[in-house]
């Protein structure tokens, strides 16, 4: 029977462990709060009595923890010898540098780390279209491809163990700022009597940036910042209108004010007639 260990039973770890059980895997679990394993144990999972027992139970160990401080706090409970020959799929969110240091720490103990950045929320684990960024040794990924693909598709970015974490954090930059921009817009909408249901189709259309992304990417790569479609000066004027509307609605204006400041800084550097892609230079320190 195929087998796997899952350490960390927050919402994501729970979803992963249940998905492995659904796929017929022999699943060993461990969590600092053992009671979180109750439903999994009722379905047939084994609750390891210690971190060492969890790590040594299977060749593949999946980590789903809050951050890499939690990774060390948990894994250091097991002796170094427990990791020999193991592959650790570390799906914990943290910085690229911390991912590289963790890979080195595990390598010193005879284990291989595959860094992962899951691209979907827990309810979509095991569902069609779900995908995870992975980086690390290709042979380790290939050895455990079948088990990893029980959870999501694999997007292997390269050997550098920090690469998946980098792509994940870049994506989170877009994700959180994008969601906050929607919620800010909804606050303005509600202040003006527009419900979330009424605004939804407009929000979905507005948040579709595919045209601009596909237009910008090759121009950024070529260093072409000509303002043929939009210009920084247009952004300044538009965001001034947005900020005035927001404040007149009684909504906090700090978010659009920050964007307006970026536009004004770019204009002050002489880029008023250039494309918004010039903001990359303003944003780089």
Secondary structure by P-SEA (a helix, b strand, c coil): ccccccccccaaaaaaaaaaaaacccccccccccccaaaaaaabbbbbccaaaaaacccbbbbbcccaaaaaaccccccccccccbbbbccccccaaaaaaaaaaaaaacbbbbbbbbcccccccccccbbbbbbccaaaaaaaaaaaaacccccccccccaaaaaaaaaaaaaaaaaaaaaaaaaaaaaaaccccccaaaaaaaaacaaaaaaacaaaaaacccccccccaaaaaaaaaaaaaaaaaacccaaaaaaaaaaaaaaaaacccccccccccccccc
